[in-house]
Amino acid sequence: MAGILANSASKTMEAGDTSADAVVSGFVTGERIVLGTNPTGESYSWGLSVPSESAAARSGLSSATDAAPTFTPDVAGTYVVTCTVDGTTTYVMRIAVVAVAVTVANQALRFSPVADAAVPAPAVGITLYYSSDHTALVVKDSEDNVYPVDLGVPY
């Protein structure tokens, strides 16, 4: 089968000649994709159409004339790649890209309190402390007065 080749760390795919229905799927956002053609030629003219949410600078082709340009899809969606080889044969491939979950580290309250140490808390205008004298969470005001935390009473 003649067409455009798409290779990444996890996939190797080929889509056939001039059919706009040639769809390859399973690539993920942030994955570098290397393109090529089968058969090869002497000159290449590449084009890339990206989803409307894509930042074209990141997802654009590394070259419009190299034999094997690369691109990195930055959003999920369908990317359409075209290549004209030796000015005569045009190949088309649609690449379906899926998003991948991103892991985000969040801060949390400390479950093993340190005596008389401030505990990170949401910004509500007060600071929570774990008091060794009170063996509990307490509120300390600007004059260093200590009050037990009463979740029903605003401070």
HELIX and SHEET records of a PDB file:
HELIX    1   1 ALA A   56  SER A   59  1                                   4    
SHEET    1   A 4 THR A  12  GLY A  16  0                                        
SHEET    2   A 4 GLY A   3  ASN A   7 -1                                        
SHEET    3   A 4 ILE A  33  ASN A  38 -1                                        
SHEET    4   A 4 THR A  70  PHE A  71 -1                                        
SHEET    1   B 4 VAL A  23  VAL A  28  0                                        
SHEET    2   B 4 THR A  89  VAL A  98  1                                        
SHEET    3   B 4 GLY A  77  VAL A  85 -1                                        
SHEET    4   B 4 TYR A  44  SER A  49 -1                                        
SHEET    1   C 4 ALA A 117  VAL A 119  0                                        
SHEET    2   C 4 LEU A 128  SER A 131 -1                                        
SHEET    3   C 4 ALA A 136  LYS A 140 -1                                        
SHEET    4   C 4 VAL A 146  PRO A 148 -1                                        
END                                                                             
